[in-house]
């Protein structure tokens, strides 16, 4: 009876392992430790206002565990000139 259910268990575990949901992080997570898996994406959103010089940059990144997935995006809160918004960084976990 155990042998019959064993393949189903392995398939279920494999499907769970294939899932890589986005991990969303913002200033509310300040000071927290965030764990991710290999190939899992972190979407880091931080308040900024480039017209006033209030911007974020990645100073250093351990490329053995993380890499930047794409260029940093800026999402403005409104269409007004100089309006603040959010900078969005996308990072992905890589194999060491």
C-alpha positions in Angstrom: 0.0 0.0 0.0 2.8 2.4 0.8 4.5 1.9 -2.6 1.4 2.9 -4.5 1.3 6.4 -2.8 5.0 7.1 -3.0 5.1 8.3 -6.6 2.2 10.7 -5.9 4.1 12.1 -2.9 7.2 12.8 -5.0 5.2 14.5 -7.8 3.5 16.7 -5.2 6.8 17.7 -3.7 8.3 18.4 -7.1 5.4 20.7 -8.0 5.7 22.5 -4.7 9.4 23.0 -5.4 8.8 24.5 -8.8 6.7 27.3 -7.5 8.6 30.6 -7.2 6.2 33.3 -6.0 7.4 36.9 -5.9 8.6 38.1 -2.5 7.4 41.7 -2.1 9.4 43.9 0.2 9.1 47.6 1.1 10.1 50.0 3.9 7.6 48.3 6.3 10.1 45.3 6.2 13.0 47.4 7.5 15.2 45.3 9.8 13.6 42.0 8.9 15.4 39.0 7.5 13.9 37.9 4.2 14.6 34.3 3.0 14.2 33.4 -0.6 14.9 30.3 -2.8 17.1 30.0 -5.8 15.3 31.5 -8.9 12.8 33.3 -6.6 12.4 37.1 -7.3 12.4 39.8 -4.7 10.5 43.0 -5.6 11.8 45.8 -3.5 9.7 48.9 -3.5 11.0 52.1 -1.8 9.5 55.6 -1.6 11.6 58.1 -3.6 11.5 61.4 -5.3 14.2 61.8 -8.0 13.4 65.4 -8.7 14.6 66.3 -5.1 17.5 63.8 -5.2 15.8 61.4 -2.8 16.7 58.2 -4.6 17.9 54.7 -3.7 20.9 52.8 -5.2 22.3 49.4 -4.6 25.7 50.0 -3.0 26.9 46.4 -3.1 25.4 43.1 -4.0 26.7 39.6 -3.2 26.4 38.3 -6.8 27.0 34.8 -5.5 23.5 34.7 -4.1 21.6 37.6 -5.8 21.6 39.4 -9.1 19.6 42.3 -10.4 16.9 41.0 -12.7 16.2 44.2 -14.6 16.8 48.0 -14.5 15.3 49.9 -11.6 11.9 51.3 -12.4 10.3 54.5 -11.0 6.5 54.6 -10.6 5.3 58.1 -10.0 2.3 58.6 -7.7 0.7 61.2 -10.0 1.2 63.0 -13.3 2.3 66.2 -11.5 5.8 67.4 -12.3 8.1 66.5 -9.4 5.6 64.1 -7.8 7.1 61.5 -5.5 6.7 57.8 -6.2 8.3 54.4 -5.7 11.5 52.9 -7.0 11.2 49.2 -7.8 14.2 46.9 -7.8 13.8 43.3 -8.9 16.4 40.9 -7.7 16.6 37.1 -8.2 18.2 34.4 -6.1 21.0 32.5 -7.9 22.8 29.3 -7.4 26.0 29.7 -5.5 
